[in-house]
Amino acid sequence: MSEYELCKLAADHARDQGLPVPDLVMVLGSGLRDLAAEMEKVGELSFKELPHWPVPRVEGHAAQLSWGRIDGAMVACLQGRVHLYEGYSAVEVVRPLRSLRLLGAEHFLITNAAGGLSAGMRAGELMLIEDQINLTACSPLVGPPEAAFGPRFPDQSRLFDLGLRESMLDLDPDLLSGVYAGVLGPGYETPAEIRMLQGMGAAAVGMSTVLEVVALAAMGGKVLGLSLISNLAAGLGAEPLAHSEVLAAGQSGSGRMKELIRGLCRRLRTDG
């Protein structure tokens, strides 16, 4: 089967199991899976039930696709994602989101836990992603071209939708904005690498998101990115980095993110 056929098979199965075309698709990163509790749940499938979907193997990723209503908008929620460092390929990493785009979804909120690259950042803060730097040395666009996945050489000057970003800033004018750098992982960055990233203009760094955004933007999806600053990156804080920090920061920052998600859903429902 081609990659398109694999994604289409999963999309058709999700539709057959009752998933409607959602107003918004949310990807919940490490420590953020509890945000799915905001929904008036209508249905749920495990990743294992969806044909050819890769299954996460990382703590904090529940591997569930849930759908329901938030403030009147129909939302599909990916509780968990897979990463390159788990041994998956770039096309496998983006397969769930390509499937949902083929289902008809247009708006996507991609969240992640990230290390802050500014000494002024604090754990639990949120950062609106204005642009990204892909340092994974991978792209989901590599391989045989498939028309359904967009042009062979897509423009990437506006990966993140301006309208969705403006909506978020209307909801919270004090929201931080910055560039997200995506790296391979799974080891955290060295202090020297952090200095390199700062020199590139990155404000946050993590191990996800960039491939998903590239794939969705190429397919014409409208993408919004939101980072939860889980810790200061290596060399900027007093303590060694640990994954437990990421999960704990998810709890501290989830309240503010819930309010932003609700506000975004109200706007999508009204605009629709």
C-alpha positions in Angstrom: 0.0 0.0 0.0 1.1 3.6 -0.6 1.3 6.0 2.3 -1.8 7.7 1.0 -3.7 4.4 1.0 -2.7 3.7 4.6 -3.9 7.2 5.8 -7.1 6.9 3.8 -7.8 3.5 5.3 -7.5 4.9 8.8 -9.6 7.9 8.0 -12.4 5.7 6.6 -12.3 3.5 9.6 -12.6 6.5 12.0 -15.5 7.8 10.0 -17.2 4.3 10.1 -16.7 4.3 13.9 -18.7 7.6 14.2 -16.0 10.3 14.0 -17.5 13.3 12.2 -15.5 16.0 10.5 -14.2 18.0 13.5 -14.1 21.8 13.8 -10.7 21.4 15.5 -8.1 18.7 15.9 -5.9 18.9 19.1 -2.7 17.1 19.6 -1.9 16.9 23.3 1.8 16.7 24.2 3.6 15.4 27.2 1.7 16.1 30.5 -1.3 17.6 28.7 -3.5 14.6 28.1 -5.9 15.7 30.9 -7.1 18.5 28.7 -9.3 16.0 26.9 -11.5 15.9 30.0 -12.8 19.3 28.9 -14.8 17.6 26.2 -18.4 16.4 26.4 -17.1 13.1 25.0 -19.1 11.4 22.2 -16.7 8.7 21.1 -13.2 7.2 21.5 -10.8 4.9 19.8 -7.4 3.7 20.8 -4.6 4.1 18.4 -4.4 0.3 18.2 -7.9 0.2 16.8 -7.0 2.5 13.9 -5.4 0.7 10.9 -1.6 1.3 10.6 -1.5 4.0 13.2 1.7 3.9 15.2 1.4 3.6 19.0 3.3 5.9 21.5 5.7 4.3 24.0 6.4 7.4 26.1 5.0 8.1 29.6 2.4 10.8 29.5 1.0 9.8 26.0 -2.2 7.9 26.3 -2.6 6.7 22.7 -6.3 7.6 22.4 -8.3 9.4 19.8 -11.3 11.0 21.5 -14.0 13.3 20.1 -16.8 15.4 21.6 -17.9 19.0 22.1 -16.1 21.9 23.7 -18.3 25.0 24.0 -20.4 23.8 21.0 -17.5 23.0 18.7 -16.8 19.4 17.6 -13.2 18.6 18.7 -11.1 15.5 17.9 -8.3 15.0 20.4 -5.2 13.0 20.0 -4.0 12.1 23.5 -0.5 11.3 22.7 1.8 11.2 19.6 4.8 9.2 18.4 8.3 10.6 17.9 11.3 9.9 15.7 13.3 8.9 18.8 11.0 6.0 19.4 12.2 4.5 16.1 9.4 5.6 13.9 9.9 7.2 10.5 8.9 10.7 9.6 5.9 9.5 7.6 4.8 7.3 10.5 5.0 10.3 12.9 2.6 12.3 10.8 0.3 9.5 9.7 -2.4 10.2 12.3 -2.7 13.9 11.4 -2.6 13.2 7.6 -5.5 10.7 8.2 -7.6 13.3 10.0 -6.8 15.9 7.3 -8.1 13.4 4.7 -11.2 13.0 6.9 -11.9 16.6 6.2 -10.5 18.4 9.3 -9.2 21.9 8.6 -8.1 23.4 11.9 -5.3 21.9 14.0 -3.9 22.9 17.4 -0.5 21.3 17.9 0.7 21.4 21.5 4.0 20.3 23.1 6.1 20.5 26.2 9.2 22.5 25.5 12.4 23.8 27.2 12.6 27.5 27.5 15.6 29.2 26.0 15.2 32.6 27.7 16.3 33.1 31.3 13.1 35.1 31.8 10.8 32.2 31.1 9.2 30.2 33.9 7.9 26.6 34.0 4.1 26.6 33.3 4.2 29.5 30.9 2.6 29.2 27.4 4.2 30.2 24.2 2.4 30.8 20.9 4.6 29.4 18.1 5.2 32.0 15.4 7.7 29.9 13.3 9.8 26.8 13.6 13.2 25.4 12.9 13.4 21.7 11.9 16.6 20.3 13.2 15.6 16.6 13.1 17.3 16.1 9.7 14.0 14.5 8.6 10.9 15.5 6.6 7.6 13.7 6.0 7.7 15.1 2.5 10.7 12.8 1.5 9.7 9.9 -0.6 7.4 9.2 -3.6 5.2 12.3 -4.2 1.5 11.8 -3.5 -0.8 14.5 -4.7 -3.1 14.2 -1.7 -0.3 15.3 0.6 0.3 18.6 -1.2 2.8 20.0 -3.7 6.3 18.5 -4.0 8.0 21.7 -3.1 5.6 23.6 -0.7 6.1 27.1 0.4 6.9 27.2 4.2 7.0 31.0 4.8 3.7 30.8 6.7 3.4 27.4 8.4 1.3 28.7 11.2 -2.1 30.3 10.4 -2.2 34.0 11.0 -5.9 34.1 11.7 -5.7 31.4 14.4 -2.6 33.2 15.9 -4.5 36.5 16.0 -7.5 34.8 17.7 -5.2 33.4 20.4 -3.6 36.8 21.0 -7.1 38.4 21.2 -7.9 35.9 23.9 -4.7 36.6 25.8 -2.7 39.6 24.7 0.1 38.7 27.2 0.7 35.3 25.6 4.4 34.8 24.8 5.3 34.3 21.1 8.5 32.8 19.7 10.2 30.3 17.4 10.1 26.6 18.3 13.1 24.4 17.5 12.4 20.7 16.9 15.3 18.3 17.6 15.6 14.5 17.4 16.1 13.6 21.1 15.7 11.7 23.3 18.6 13.1 25.2 18.1 16.7 26.3 20.3 19.4 24.7 23.8 20.2 25.9 24.5 23.7 27.1 26.6 24.3 23.9 23.6 23.2 21.8 21.4 25.6 23.8 23.7 28.5 23.0 23.6 27.5 19.3 19.7 27.4 19.4 19.6 30.8 21.0 21.9 32.2 18.3 19.5 30.8 15.7 16.7 32.8 17.3 14.8 29.9 18.9 12.8 30.7 22.1 11.8 27.1 22.9 13.1 23.6 22.0 11.4 20.2 22.0 11.3 16.8 20.3 8.0 16.9 18.4 5.7 19.2 16.4 7.9 20.3 13.5 7.2 17.3 11.2 3.4 17.4 12.0 3.3 21.1 11.1 5.2 20.6 7.8 2.9 17.7 6.7 -0.4 19.6 7.6 0.6 22.9 6.1 1.6 21.1 2.8 -2.0 19.6 2.8 -3.6 23.0 3.3 -4.4 22.6 7.0 -4.7 25.7 9.2 -2.2 25.1 12.0 -1.8 26.7 15.4 1.1 25.8 17.7 1.3 26.2 21.4 4.2 25.3 23.7 4.0 24.7 27.4 7.3 25.8 28.8 8.1 22.8 31.1 11.6 23.8 32.3 14.5 26.0 31.4 16.8 24.3 28.9 20.2 22.8 29.8 22.5 25.3 31.4 19.8 27.9 32.2 18.4 26.3 35.3 20.0 25.1 38.6 18.9 21.5 38.4 19.4 18.6 35.9 16.6 18.0 33.5 14.1 15.2 34.0 10.9 14.0 32.2 9.0 14.2 35.5 9.4 18.0 35.3 7.6 18.0 31.9 4.7 16.1 33.3 4.5 18.3 36.4 4.6 21.5 34.3 1.6 20.1 32.3 -0.4 20.2 35.5 0.6 23.8 36.4 0.0 25.2 32.9 -3.1 23.3 32.0 -5.6 25.7 33.5 -4.6 28.6 31.3 -4.5 26.3 28.3 -8.0 25.1 29.0 -9.3 28.7 28.9 -7.5 29.4 25.6 -8.9 26.2 24.0 -12.4 27.0 25.1 -12.1 30.5 23.7 -10.7 29.2 20.4 -13.6 26.7 20.2 -16.2 29.4 20.7 -14.6 31.4 17.9 -14.5 28.4 15.5 -18.1 27.6 16.3 -19.1 31.2 15.6 -17.0 31.5 12.4 -18.4 28.2 11.2 
